[in-house]
Amino acid sequence: MRLIEDCLAERILVGDIKEGDVVIMDVDPDGSIAVLAGDKKMRAEIDAVPAGIA
């Protein structure tokens, strides 16, 4: 959990991720963490998923 928080915090501090952005985090089998910033279209797709499924 701490590794995920560290990666996310670094991206926020450098300005890659801002308030309201959609973020996707992926952990590879080797343990490396990828933090991807989504777009507004992705946000609309996520908001359209009924609660309890996402």
N, C-alpha and C positions, 0 to 999 in steps of 0.2 A: 504494500500500500504506500509506503513512504517513497519508493522509487517512482511510482506514478505521480504522487504529489510533487516531487522534486522536478520531474520533467514538465509537468503542467505549469508550475510556478515559474520556471525559467522562461517558458514561452510567453507567459503573461508579462513578466518583467521586461523583456525585450520588445514588447508591443505587438507580437505576432497574433495574440489573442486578446480581444477586447470584450467589454461587457455586452452581452446579448449574442455573442458568437456561439456557434454550434461546434463542439469539439468531439472528435472521434479518437479514441485511444486504442491501440492494438499492441499486444505483446506477442512477439515471435517465439517459436519453440526454444530458441537459444537465449531467451530472456531479454532481448533488446525491446525497448518501448518506442513506439512511433506515436507522435501527437499530431493529428491532422485537423486543421481548421476547416469547417464546412462553410456552406453559403446559405443564403436565405431560402433557397428552394429546398435544401436539405432540412432546414428548420421547419418548413411547412409540412414536409412529409412526416417528420417525427411527431409534430403536433397532431397530425391526422390519425395517428395510431391510438386506438382505444386504451384507456388506462388499464394497467394490469398485464398488458401484452408486451410492451417494450422492455 
